Amino acid sequence: MYKPIELFIGLRYTRAKRRNHFISFISMTSMLGITLGVMALITVLSVMNGFEKEVRERILDMVSHLTISDFSGRLQGWSDVVELSKQQEHVLAAAPYIEAQGMLINRGQVNGTLIRGVLPELEPGVSSVAQKMVEGQLKDLVPGQFGIILGRDLARIINAKVGDKVTMVTPSAQVTPAGVVPRLKRFTVKGIFYVGMYEYDSSMAVLHLDDARRVFRMDDGITGVRLKLDNLFRAPQMRYDLQETELGKYWIRDWSSYHANWFRAVKIEKRMIFLLLLLIIAVAAFNIVSTLVMLVTDKESDIAILRTLGASPGSIMKIFMVQGTIIGVVGTALGVVAGVSLSLNLETVVPLIEELFGMRFLDPGVYYISELPSDLHWDDVWMIGIVSLLLGVAATIYPAWRASRTQPAEALRYE
């Protein structure tokens, strides 16, 4: 009895058994449409976040959070840069590296390769190569023995196995009595790694830093220093912070700049998917409009009586807005609960569906990620819920305004 009269009547209309069952059917359809739309939107965005997280982690297995290099392409005095980097806040580890292009030849097979020289004792601090070894170990790279570690797909392409001798062709040339010939060097395959990213597994080889320096004639120089931070999302801001220190004279890049186009494409794709799936909720909201319009027509006599008893047009408008808003609130709440539950249990639900229908959503023979990953972001859930509620409330405005314009005399003329 202490409820506002508009809320009381609106709730009463919602609970009442309507004479027109078709209106009730459309109301349930609208609520179900909002529920399905919200659930689908939360689930799809969680899956996209999961894929982005998986790919980002695999990229960061080979690409460090930050890199410091010289604008000339050759960094001198790298030990001072490493020590200075470790003194910076949020920096967990630092390691030197050499990166260059080359070709590997084995048994008549040739493949262009990205050569990376590392220090085995420092590299595990800035990358996950040591944990991704399929055969051999990173510490098997001993300076002077000219050992090499290949990506799994690269080893398959050139038909190389652990213990084989492969020939490396470098871009530089040397002058001999026979003329100018490319520089060749024989390496022994010490191990094979697999990070699950074809770009690296098929085109990267790892050497000891000292061997790479001799092969590419770097003398005491290196390509740069790689840094690992306590939080990878801090890297873009950390890049600007380092530019204000003594390291500001060097070229500093963060991990997102190495695959900027890919991350930008994922961001745009997520926006487009959000807008497309939002149409499901919008269609359900339009059903609320049709439901309330028919309800207003059905309740014209009730509206006229309320107006005669002194209800203002604003009160009549609030009554029907309450009824439409309830449909939106209940539908959104059910959709959020269903979407969050599905996203958190996707690894269990998807295998059950695959077993039930005898199919695979992601064939391991085709995709490197064979399971649907899910990464639920609560800010996405809040955004979807708020947008859904706003659409539900907006859908009630026109029918409620139309109800408030009802003239008592016209509505009661034929009663």
DRENDREN-604085 format. One record per residue (C-alpha): chain; x, y, z; residue number from 1. Coordinates in Angstrom, 3 decimals. Example, Ala and Ser with C-alpha at 12.3 -4.5 7.8 and 13.67 -1.06 7.14 Angstrom:
BEGIN
+----+----------+----------+----------+-----+
: ch :       c1 :       c2 :       c3 :   i :
+----+----------+----------+----------+-----+
:  A :   12.300 :   -4.500 :    7.800 :   1 :
:  A :   13.670 :   -1.060 :    7.140 :   2 :
+----+----------+----------+----------+-----+
END
This chain:
BEGIN
+----+----------+----------+----------+-----+
: ch :       c1 :       c2 :       c3 :   i :
+----+----------+----------+----------+-----+
:  A :    0.000 :    0.000 :    0.000 :   1 :
:  A :    3.065 :    2.219 :    0.312 :   2 :
:  A :    4.025 :    1.756 :   -3.338 :   3 :
:  A :    3.555 :    4.664 :   -5.741 :   4 :
:  A :    0.223 :    4.248 :   -7.513 :   5 :
:  A :    1.920 :    4.050 :  -10.934 :   6 :
:  A :    4.229 :    1.207 :   -9.802 :   7 :
:  A :    1.343 :   -0.608 :   -8.092 :   8 :
:  A :   -0.916 :   -0.527 :  -11.173 :   9 :
:  A :    1.964 :   -1.359 :  -13.534 :  10 :
:  A :    2.868 :   -4.442 :  -11.499 :  11 :
:  A :   -0.803 :   -5.394 :  -11.274 :  12 :
:  A :   -1.132 :   -5.268 :  -15.070 :  13 :
:  A :    1.981 :   -7.440 :  -15.378 :  14 :
:  A :    0.654 :  -10.115 :  -13.004 :  15 :
:  A :   -2.944 :  -10.022 :  -14.235 :  16 :
:  A :   -4.317 :  -12.714 :  -16.551 :  17 :
:  A :   -4.990 :  -10.877 :  -19.764 :  18 :
:  A :   -8.016 :  -11.556 :  -21.852 :  19 :
:  A :   -5.851 :  -11.320 :  -24.963 :  20 :
:  A :   -3.425 :  -14.237 :  -24.829 :  21 :
:  A :   -1.707 :  -13.020 :  -27.998 :  22 :
:  A :   -0.360 :  -10.011 :  -26.067 :  23 :
:  A :    1.022 :  -12.360 :  -23.395 :  24 :
:  A :    2.696 :  -14.441 :  -26.098 :  25 :
:  A :    4.416 :  -11.401 :  -27.608 :  26 :
:  A :    5.528 :  -10.301 :  -24.129 :  27 :
:  A :    7.135 :  -13.694 :  -23.495 :  28 :
:  A :    8.713 :  -13.626 :  -26.959 :  29 :
:  A :   10.178 :  -10.190 :  -26.271 :  30 :
:  A :   11.585 :  -11.318 :  -22.917 :  31 :
:  A :   13.045 :  -14.473 :  -24.473 :  32 :
:  A :   14.570 :  -12.462 :  -27.331 :  33 :
:  A :   16.318 :  -10.116 :  -24.895 :  34 :
:  A :   17.537 :  -13.098 :  -22.858 :  35 :
:  A :   18.980 :  -14.867 :  -25.908 :  36 :
:  A :   20.516 :  -11.677 :  -27.269 :  37 :
:  A :   22.265 :  -10.803 :  -23.996 :  38 :
:  A :   23.430 :  -14.411 :  -23.503 :  39 :
:  A :   24.799 :  -14.638 :  -27.062 :  40 :
:  A :   26.540 :  -11.279 :  -26.801 :  41 :
:  A :   28.272 :  -12.121 :  -23.504 :  42 :
:  A :   29.306 :  -15.589 :  -24.729 :  43 :
:  A :   30.626 :  -14.444 :  -28.122 :  44 :
:  A :   32.627 :  -11.555 :  -26.654 :  45 :
:  A :   34.063 :  -13.915 :  -24.018 :  46 :
:  A :   35.155 :  -16.349 :  -26.754 :  47 :
:  A :   36.718 :  -13.516 :  -28.768 :  48 :
:  A :   38.522 :  -12.304 :  -25.645 :  49 :
:  A :   39.719 :  -15.879 :  -25.115 :  50 :
:  A :   41.092 :  -16.162 :  -28.646 :  51 :
:  A :   42.798 :  -12.782 :  -28.325 :  52 :
:  A :   44.359 :  -13.839 :  -25.018 :  53 :
:  A :   45.588 :  -17.157 :  -26.448 :  54 :
:  A :   47.155 :  -15.551 :  -29.527 :  55 :
:  A :   48.642 :  -12.729 :  -27.465 :  56 :
:  A :   50.279 :  -15.206 :  -25.092 :  57 :
:  A :   51.700 :  -17.195 :  -28.001 :  58 :
:  A :   53.036 :  -14.032 :  -29.589 :  59 :
:  A :   54.637 :  -13.042 :  -26.280 :  60 :
:  A :   56.334 :  -16.439 :  -26.107 :  61 :
:  A :   58.659 :  -15.060 :  -28.799 :  62 :
:  A :   58.175 :  -11.282 :  -28.563 :  63 :
:  A :   59.189 :   -9.554 :  -25.346 :  64 :
:  A :   57.173 :   -6.888 :  -23.539 :  65 :
:  A :   59.666 :   -4.147 :  -24.425 :  66 :
:  A :   62.749 :   -3.949 :  -26.653 :  67 :
:  A :   65.550 :   -1.409 :  -26.516 :  68 :
:  A :   67.728 :   -0.995 :  -29.603 :  69 :
:  A :   69.878 :    1.606 :  -31.282 :  70 :
:  A :   68.622 :    3.614 :  -34.240 :  71 :
:  A :   71.688 :    2.483 :  -36.204 :  72 :
:  A :   70.631 :   -1.157 :  -35.836 :  73 :
:  A :   73.652 :   -2.099 :  -33.691 :  74 :
:  A :   73.645 :   -1.546 :  -29.909 :  75 :
:  A :   77.039 :   -1.162 :  -28.233 :  76 :
:  A :   77.672 :   -1.495 :  -24.502 :  77 :
:  A :   74.638 :   -3.695 :  -24.028 :  78 :
:  A :   75.664 :   -4.835 :  -20.525 :  79 :
:  A :   75.190 :   -1.272 :  -19.242 :  80 :
:  A :   71.768 :   -1.128 :  -20.902 :  81 :
:  A :   70.790 :   -4.425 :  -19.244 :  82 :
:  A :   71.871 :   -3.244 :  -15.794 :  83 :
:  A :   70.185 :    0.129 :  -16.225 :  84 :
:  A :   66.974 :   -1.546 :  -17.398 :  85 :
:  A :   66.857 :   -3.865 :  -14.376 :  86 :
:  A :   66.982 :   -0.823 :  -12.092 :  87 :
:  A :   63.722 :    0.498 :  -13.526 :  88 :
:  A :   60.471 :   -0.072 :  -11.683 :  89 :
:  A :   58.220 :   -2.914 :  -12.972 :  90 :
:  A :   61.098 :   -4.512 :  -14.970 :  91 :
:  A :   61.513 :   -8.174 :  -13.988 :  92 :
:  A :   64.240 :   -9.299 :  -16.405 :  93 :
:  A :   66.400 :   -8.124 :  -19.300 :  94 :
:  A :   68.366 :  -10.074 :  -21.909 :  95 :
:  A :   70.390 :   -9.187 :  -25.036 :  96 :
:  A :   69.577 :  -10.553 :  -28.466 :  97 :
:  A :   70.708 :  -10.497 :  -32.086 :  98 :
:  A :   68.142 :  -10.726 :  -34.855 :  99 :
:  A :   68.906 :  -11.134 :  -38.560 : 100 :
:  A :   67.651 :  -12.789 :  -41.729 : 101 :
:  A :   69.139 :  -15.865 :  -43.328 : 102 :
:  A :   68.413 :  -19.076 :  -45.204 : 103 :
:  A :   68.703 :  -22.638 :  -43.996 : 104 :
:  A :   69.566 :  -25.458 :  -46.404 : 105 :
:  A :   69.231 :  -29.152 :  -45.688 : 106 :
:  A :   68.865 :  -32.121 :  -48.050 : 107 :
:  A :   67.961 :  -29.913 :  -50.982 : 108 :
:  A :   65.320 :  -27.968 :  -49.053 : 109 :
:  A :   65.715 :  -24.191 :  -48.632 : 110 :
:  A :   63.721 :  -21.893 :  -46.368 : 111 :
:  A :   64.037 :  -18.241 :  -45.384 : 112 :
:  A :   64.600 :  -17.950 :  -41.654 : 113 :
:  A :   64.571 :  -15.350 :  -38.903 : 114 :
:  A :   67.749 :  -15.963 :  -36.920 : 115 :
:  A :   67.819 :  -14.952 :  -33.266 : 116 :
:  A :   70.929 :  -15.063 :  -31.098 : 117 :
:  A :   70.321 :  -15.327 :  -27.340 : 118 :
:  A :   72.095 :  -16.053 :  -24.080 : 119 :
:  A :   70.621 :  -19.352 :  -22.781 : 120 :
:  A :   71.095 :  -18.335 :  -19.146 : 121 :
:  A :   69.159 :  -15.034 :  -19.546 : 122 :
:  A :   66.611 :  -15.854 :  -22.267 : 123 :
:  A :   64.140 :  -17.756 :  -19.993 : 124 :
:  A :   63.576 :  -14.498 :  -18.114 : 125 :
:  A :   62.147 :  -12.673 :  -21.144 : 126 :
:  A :   60.578 :  -15.438 :  -23.286 : 127 :
:  A :   59.048 :  -18.925 :  -22.999 : 128 :
:  A :   61.237 :  -20.691 :  -25.566 : 129 :
:  A :   62.904 :  -22.808 :  -22.870 : 130 :
:  A :   59.471 :  -24.073 :  -21.746 : 131 :
:  A :   58.348 :  -24.744 :  -25.325 : 132 :
:  A :   61.136 :  -27.172 :  -26.250 : 133 :
:  A :   59.892 :  -30.386 :  -27.888 : 134 :
:  A :   63.362 :  -31.909 :  -28.199 : 135 :
:  A :   66.601 :  -30.822 :  -26.579 : 136 :
:  A :   67.116 :  -27.916 :  -24.223 : 137 :
:  A :   67.996 :  -24.262 :  -24.609 : 138 :
:  A :   71.129 :  -24.717 :  -22.525 : 139 :
:  A :   72.433 :  -27.124 :  -25.210 : 140 :
:  A :   73.505 :  -24.019 :  -27.121 : 141 :
:  A :   77.197 :  -23.753 :  -26.235 : 142 :
:  A :   79.324 :  -20.939 :  -27.686 : 143 :
:  A :   81.789 :  -22.127 :  -30.288 : 144 :
:  A :   79.941 :  -25.366 :  -31.051 : 145 :
:  A :   77.574 :  -23.611 :  -33.511 : 146 :
:  A :   74.411 :  -25.347 :  -32.388 : 147 :
:  A :   70.983 :  -24.269 :  -33.581 : 148 :
:  A :   67.403 :  -24.763 :  -32.351 : 149 :
:  A :   64.638 :  -24.819 :  -34.971 : 150 :
:  A :   60.914 :  -24.251 :  -34.895 : 151 :
:  A :   58.948 :  -27.482 :  -35.323 : 152 :
:  A :   57.440 :  -26.527 :  -38.685 : 153 :
:  A :   60.739 :  -25.125 :  -39.930 : 154 :
:  A :   62.439 :  -28.450 :  -39.103 : 155 :
:  A :   59.690 :  -30.271 :  -40.986 : 156 :
:  A :   59.997 :  -27.979 :  -44.021 : 157 :
:  A :   63.764 :  -28.526 :  -44.417 : 158 :
:  A :   63.509 :  -32.155 :  -43.227 : 159 :
:  A :   65.909 :  -31.664 :  -40.308 : 160 :
:  A :   66.155 :  -33.650 :  -37.081 : 161 :
:  A :   68.143 :  -33.266 :  -33.880 : 162 :
:  A :   71.768 :  -34.089 :  -34.638 : 163 :
:  A :   71.569 :  -33.166 :  -38.354 : 164 :
:  A :   73.913 :  -30.667 :  -39.959 : 165 :
:  A :   72.197 :  -27.716 :  -41.670 : 166 :
:  A :   73.780 :  -24.953 :  -43.716 : 167 :
:  A :   73.047 :  -21.291 :  -43.038 : 168 :
:  A :   73.358 :  -18.683 :  -45.789 : 169 :
:  A :   73.727 :  -15.105 :  -44.507 : 170 :
:  A :   72.876 :  -11.936 :  -46.465 : 171 :
:  A :   76.484 :  -10.694 :  -46.321 : 172 :
:  A :   78.995 :  -11.860 :  -48.908 : 173 :
:  A :   82.740 :  -12.465 :  -48.894 : 174 :
:  A :   85.340 :  -11.877 :  -51.582 : 175 :
:  A :   87.361 :  -14.921 :  -52.655 : 176 :
:  A :   89.739 :  -15.641 :  -55.560 : 177 :
:  A :   86.715 :  -17.205 :  -57.263 : 178 :
:  A :   84.758 :  -13.964 :  -56.891 : 179 :
:  A :   82.045 :  -12.725 :  -54.514 : 180 :
:  A :   80.238 :  -15.619 :  -52.847 : 181 :
:  A :   77.653 :  -15.749 :  -50.055 : 182 :
:  A :   78.844 :  -16.641 :  -46.573 : 183 :
:  A :   77.926 :  -20.184 :  -45.510 : 184 :
:  A :   78.150 :  -21.805 :  -42.102 : 185 :
:  A :   77.315 :  -25.325 :  -40.932 : 186 :
:  A :   75.239 :  -25.725 :  -37.755 : 187 :
:  A :   74.247 :  -28.761 :  -35.724 : 188 :
:  A :   70.568 :  -29.040 :  -34.783 : 189 :
:  A :   70.468 :  -29.182 :  -30.976 : 190 :
:  A :   66.731 :  -28.969 :  -30.388 : 191 :
:  A :   63.236 :  -28.192 :  -31.678 : 192 :
:  A :   60.670 :  -25.828 :  -30.132 : 193 :
:  A :   56.928 :  -25.407 :  -30.658 : 194 :
:  A :   55.048 :  -22.304 :  -29.488 : 195 :
:  A :   51.815 :  -22.912 :  -31.413 : 196 :
:  A :   52.214 :  -19.817 :  -33.617 : 197 :
:  A :   52.916 :  -20.790 :  -37.237 : 198 :
:  A :   54.616 :  -17.482 :  -37.960 : 199 :
:  A :   57.409 :  -18.413 :  -35.533 : 200 :
:  A :   57.312 :  -22.212 :  -35.672 : 201 :
:  A :   57.889 :  -22.158 :  -39.442 : 202 :
:  A :   60.491 :  -19.424 :  -39.781 : 203 :
:  A :   62.565 :  -18.949 :  -36.623 : 204 :
:  A :   65.862 :  -20.451 :  -35.506 : 205 :
:  A :   67.729 :  -19.753 :  -32.266 : 206 :
:  A :   71.515 :  -19.581 :  -31.843 : 207 :
:  A :   73.872 :  -18.730 :  -29.021 : 208 :
:  A :   74.551 :  -14.981 :  -28.918 : 209 :
:  A :   78.305 :  -15.435 :  -29.400 : 210 :
:  A :   77.813 :  -17.679 :  -32.444 : 211 :
:  A :   75.339 :  -15.234 :  -33.964 : 212 :
:  A :   77.776 :  -12.383 :  -33.382 : 213 :
:  A :   80.508 :  -14.265 :  -35.272 : 214 :
:  A :   78.241 :  -15.339 :  -38.132 : 215 :
:  A :   76.779 :  -11.870 :  -38.715 : 216 :
:  A :   80.026 :  -10.020 :  -37.920 : 217 :
:  A :   78.503 :   -7.974 :  -35.090 : 218 :
:  A :   81.828 :   -7.742 :  -33.170 : 219 :
:  A :   80.842 :   -6.508 :  -29.688 : 220 :
:  A :   77.460 :   -5.178 :  -30.794 : 221 :
:  A :   73.998 :   -6.683 :  -30.616 : 222 :
:  A :   70.586 :   -5.874 :  -32.064 : 223 :
:  A :   69.041 :   -4.855 :  -28.745 : 224 :
:  A :   67.876 :   -5.743 :  -25.247 : 225 :
:  A :   64.546 :   -7.403 :  -24.441 : 226 :
:  A :   62.644 :   -6.596 :  -21.240 : 227 :
:  A :   59.939 :   -8.421 :  -19.312 : 228 :
:  A :   57.554 :   -6.448 :  -17.079 : 229 :
:  A :   55.424 :   -7.469 :  -14.113 : 230 :
:  A :   52.333 :   -6.563 :  -16.164 : 231 :
:  A :   52.326 :   -6.802 :  -19.959 : 232 :
:  A :   49.519 :   -4.209 :  -20.236 : 233 :
:  A :   51.836 :   -1.706 :  -18.584 : 234 :
:  A :   54.215 :   -1.893 :  -21.563 : 235 :
:  A :   52.812 :    1.026 :  -23.643 : 236 :
:  A :   52.972 :    3.397 :  -20.662 : 237 :
:  A :   56.327 :    1.997 :  -19.594 : 238 :
:  A :   57.711 :    2.811 :  -23.027 : 239 :
:  A :   56.968 :    6.513 :  -22.452 : 240 :
:  A :   58.342 :    6.360 :  -18.911 : 241 :
:  A :   61.653 :    4.896 :  -20.108 : 242 :
:  A :   62.006 :    7.653 :  -22.673 : 243 :
:  A :   62.262 :   10.098 :  -19.774 : 244 :
:  A :   65.267 :    8.234 :  -18.320 : 245 :
:  A :   68.843 :    7.678 :  -19.525 : 246 :
:  A :   67.450 :    5.019 :  -21.883 : 247 :
:  A :   65.551 :    7.694 :  -23.797 : 248 :
:  A :   68.370 :    8.006 :  -26.343 : 249 :
:  A :   67.561 :    4.490 :  -27.603 : 250 :
:  A :   64.707 :    3.194 :  -29.749 : 251 :
:  A :   62.141 :    1.687 :  -27.354 : 252 :
:  A :   59.206 :   -0.394 :  -28.619 : 253 :
:  A :   56.474 :   -2.332 :  -26.813 : 254 :
:  A :   54.928 :   -5.695 :  -27.764 : 255 :
:  A :   51.770 :   -4.229 :  -29.306 : 256 :
:  A :   53.760 :   -2.416 :  -32.019 : 257 :
:  A :   55.069 :   -5.716 :  -33.440 : 258 :
:  A :   51.579 :   -6.890 :  -34.407 : 259 :
:  A :   49.719 :   -3.580 :  -34.363 : 260 :
:  A :   47.580 :   -4.447 :  -37.414 : 261 :
:  A :   46.449 :   -7.738 :  -35.878 : 262 :
:  A :   45.456 :   -6.205 :  -32.534 : 263 :
:  A :   43.721 :   -3.322 :  -34.320 : 264 :
:  A :   41.784 :   -5.777 :  -36.502 : 265 :
:  A :   40.651 :   -7.771 :  -33.450 : 266 :
:  A :   39.487 :   -4.581 :  -31.744 : 267 :
:  A :   37.462 :   -3.520 :  -34.802 : 268 :
:  A :   36.038 :   -7.031 :  -35.182 : 269 :
:  A :   34.865 :   -7.053 :  -31.557 : 270 :
:  A :   33.072 :   -3.746 :  -32.103 : 271 :
:  A :   31.341 :   -5.001 :  -35.239 : 272 :
:  A :   30.298 :   -8.277 :  -33.570 : 273 :
:  A :   28.921 :   -6.263 :  -30.645 : 274 :
:  A :   26.843 :   -4.094 :  -32.977 : 275 :
:  A :   25.566 :   -7.064 :  -35.002 : 276 :
:  A :   24.511 :   -9.081 :  -31.962 : 277 :
:  A :   23.016 :   -5.964 :  -30.430 : 278 :
:  A :   20.454 :   -6.106 :  -33.247 : 279 :
:  A :   19.000 :   -9.241 :  -31.605 : 280 :
:  A :   18.302 :   -7.232 :  -28.466 : 281 :
:  A :   16.992 :   -4.327 :  -30.561 : 282 :
:  A :   14.498 :   -6.608 :  -32.361 : 283 :
:  A :   13.280 :   -7.922 :  -29.012 : 284 :
:  A :   12.942 :   -4.330 :  -27.783 : 285 :
:  A :   10.798 :   -3.479 :  -30.800 : 286 :
:  A :    8.564 :   -6.383 :  -29.791 : 287 :
:  A :    8.050 :   -4.579 :  -26.492 : 288 :
:  A :    6.758 :   -1.608 :  -28.495 : 289 :
:  A :    4.190 :   -3.725 :  -30.311 : 290 :
:  A :    3.198 :   -5.451 :  -27.059 : 291 :
:  A :    2.553 :   -2.191 :  -25.248 : 292 :
:  A :    0.763 :   -0.610 :  -28.220 : 293 :
:  A :   -1.719 :   -3.514 :  -28.292 : 294 :
:  A :   -1.987 :   -3.402 :  -24.509 : 295 :
:  A :   -2.771 :    0.325 :  -24.586 : 296 :
:  A :   -5.529 :   -0.338 :  -27.123 : 297 :
:  A :   -6.883 :   -3.143 :  -24.919 : 298 :
:  A :   -6.809 :   -0.967 :  -21.767 : 299 :
:  A :   -8.286 :    2.238 :  -23.167 : 300 :
:  A :  -11.337 :    1.996 :  -20.920 : 301 :
:  A :   -9.138 :    1.461 :  -17.847 : 302 :
:  A :   -7.040 :    4.451 :  -18.838 : 303 :
:  A :  -10.149 :    6.584 :  -19.261 : 304 :
:  A :  -11.417 :    5.606 :  -15.787 : 305 :
:  A :   -8.053 :    6.422 :  -14.224 : 306 :
:  A :   -8.025 :    9.796 :  -15.975 : 307 :
:  A :  -11.554 :   10.453 :  -14.747 : 308 :
:  A :  -10.464 :    9.645 :  -11.174 : 309 :
:  A :   -7.754 :   12.292 :  -11.440 : 310 :
:  A :   -4.702 :   10.470 :  -12.801 : 311 :
:  A :   -2.438 :   12.803 :  -14.759 : 312 :
:  A :   -1.049 :   11.985 :  -18.235 : 313 :
:  A :    2.363 :   11.589 :  -16.587 : 314 :
:  A :    0.987 :    8.942 :  -14.221 : 315 :
:  A :   -0.566 :    7.008 :  -17.088 : 316 :
:  A :    2.754 :    7.159 :  -18.932 : 317 :
:  A :    4.653 :    5.813 :  -15.906 : 318 :
:  A :    2.205 :    2.892 :  -15.522 : 319 :
:  A :    2.956 :    1.510 :  -18.973 : 320 :
:  A :    6.659 :    2.318 :  -18.746 : 321 :
:  A :    6.793 :    0.177 :  -15.592 : 322 :
:  A :    5.209 :   -2.742 :  -17.398 : 323 :
:  A :    7.562 :   -2.557 :  -20.392 : 324 :
:  A :   10.600 :   -1.980 :  -18.207 : 325 :
:  A :    9.870 :   -5.164 :  -16.250 : 326 :
:  A :   10.068 :   -7.168 :  -19.488 : 327 :
:  A :   13.457 :   -5.603 :  -20.237 : 328 :
:  A :   14.805 :   -6.042 :  -16.691 : 329 :
:  A :   13.754 :   -9.685 :  -16.380 : 330 :
:  A :   15.004 :  -10.533 :  -19.880 : 331 :
:  A :   18.345 :   -8.795 :  -19.257 : 332 :
:  A :   18.811 :  -10.438 :  -15.852 : 333 :
:  A :   18.111 :  -13.913 :  -17.232 : 334 :
:  A :   20.429 :  -13.254 :  -20.199 : 335 :
:  A :   23.271 :  -12.052 :  -17.957 : 336 :
:  A :   22.970 :  -15.094 :  -15.682 : 337 :
:  A :   22.818 :  -17.487 :  -18.661 : 338 :
:  A :   25.660 :  -15.743 :  -20.539 : 339 :
:  A :   28.000 :  -15.598 :  -17.553 : 340 :
:  A :   27.258 :  -19.234 :  -16.642 : 341 :
:  A :   27.899 :  -20.402 :  -20.203 : 342 :
:  A :   31.089 :  -18.368 :  -20.556 : 343 :
:  A :   32.532 :  -19.686 :  -17.289 : 344 :
:  A :   31.719 :  -23.300 :  -18.204 : 345 :
:  A :   32.424 :  -23.214 :  -21.953 : 346 :
:  A :   35.271 :  -25.740 :  -21.685 : 347 :
:  A :   32.785 :  -28.238 :  -20.232 : 348 :
:  A :   29.760 :  -27.444 :  -22.394 : 349 :
:  A :   31.505 :  -27.467 :  -25.791 : 350 :
:  A :   33.000 :  -31.006 :  -25.440 : 351 :
:  A :   29.546 :  -32.294 :  -24.425 : 352 :
:  A :   27.995 :  -30.759 :  -27.557 : 353 :
:  A :   30.815 :  -32.120 :  -29.735 : 354 :
:  A :   30.361 :  -35.610 :  -28.284 : 355 :
:  A :   26.578 :  -35.436 :  -28.620 : 356 :
:  A :   26.633 :  -34.458 :  -32.314 : 357 :
:  A :   29.883 :  -36.225 :  -33.233 : 358 :
:  A :   31.630 :  -33.098 :  -34.557 : 359 :
:  A :   34.559 :  -30.793 :  -33.774 : 360 :
:  A :   34.194 :  -27.044 :  -33.796 : 361 :
:  A :   37.963 :  -26.562 :  -34.195 : 362 :
:  A :   39.739 :  -29.427 :  -35.924 : 363 :
:  A :   43.255 :  -29.887 :  -34.425 : 364 :
:  A :   44.509 :  -30.785 :  -37.909 : 365 :
:  A :   43.516 :  -27.349 :  -39.195 : 366 :
:  A :   43.601 :  -24.954 :  -36.223 : 367 :
:  A :   46.436 :  -24.458 :  -33.748 : 368 :
:  A :   43.868 :  -23.615 :  -31.065 : 369 :
:  A :   41.700 :  -26.745 :  -30.935 : 370 :
:  A :   39.471 :  -25.696 :  -28.023 : 371 :
:  A :   37.131 :  -22.735 :  -27.694 : 372 :
:  A :   38.824 :  -20.475 :  -25.125 : 373 :
:  A :   36.759 :  -18.162 :  -22.952 : 374 :
:  A :   37.901 :  -15.061 :  -21.086 : 375 :
:  A :   34.996 :  -13.317 :  -19.346 : 376 :
:  A :   35.460 :   -9.570 :  -18.849 : 377 :
:  A :   33.062 :   -8.124 :  -16.304 : 378 :
:  A :   33.235 :   -4.686 :  -17.904 : 379 :
:  A :   31.755 :   -6.286 :  -21.059 : 380 :
:  A :   28.970 :   -7.815 :  -18.954 : 381 :
:  A :   28.147 :   -4.482 :  -17.344 : 382 :
:  A :   28.173 :   -2.688 :  -20.694 : 383 :
:  A :   25.891 :   -5.283 :  -22.332 : 384 :
:  A :   23.482 :   -5.254 :  -19.376 : 385 :
:  A :   23.249 :   -1.456 :  -19.304 : 386 :
:  A :   22.721 :   -1.170 :  -23.073 : 387 :
:  A :   20.029 :   -3.863 :  -22.944 : 388 :
:  A :   18.208 :   -2.075 :  -20.110 : 389 :
:  A :   18.402 :    1.251 :  -21.936 : 390 :
:  A :   16.926 :   -0.307 :  -25.086 : 391 :
:  A :   14.145 :   -1.876 :  -23.018 : 392 :
:  A :   13.282 :    1.431 :  -21.344 : 393 :
:  A :   13.500 :    3.341 :  -24.639 : 394 :
:  A :   11.041 :    0.884 :  -26.211 : 395 :
:  A :    8.380 :    1.850 :  -23.654 : 396 :
:  A :    8.431 :    5.583 :  -24.297 : 397 :
:  A :    6.224 :    5.776 :  -27.409 : 398 :
:  A :    3.469 :    3.348 :  -26.250 : 399 :
:  A :    3.405 :    4.999 :  -22.811 : 400 :
:  A :    3.198 :    8.452 :  -24.400 : 401 :
:  A :    0.368 :    7.228 :  -26.614 : 402 :
:  A :   -1.471 :    5.932 :  -23.538 : 403 :
:  A :   -1.086 :    9.309 :  -21.814 : 404 :
:  A :   -2.763 :   10.998 :  -24.825 : 405 :
:  A :   -5.923 :    8.902 :  -24.481 : 406 :
:  A :   -9.046 :   11.096 :  -24.097 : 407 :
:  A :  -11.514 :    9.716 :  -21.501 : 408 :
:  A :  -14.596 :   10.858 :  -23.411 : 409 :
:  A :  -13.479 :    9.193 :  -26.639 : 410 :
:  A :  -12.466 :    5.983 :  -24.896 : 411 :
:  A :  -15.769 :    5.637 :  -22.999 : 412 :
:  A :  -18.075 :    6.718 :  -25.810 : 413 :
:  A :  -19.027 :    3.158 :  -26.854 : 414 :
:  A :  -18.712 :    1.483 :  -23.429 : 415 :
+----+----------+----------+----------+-----+
END
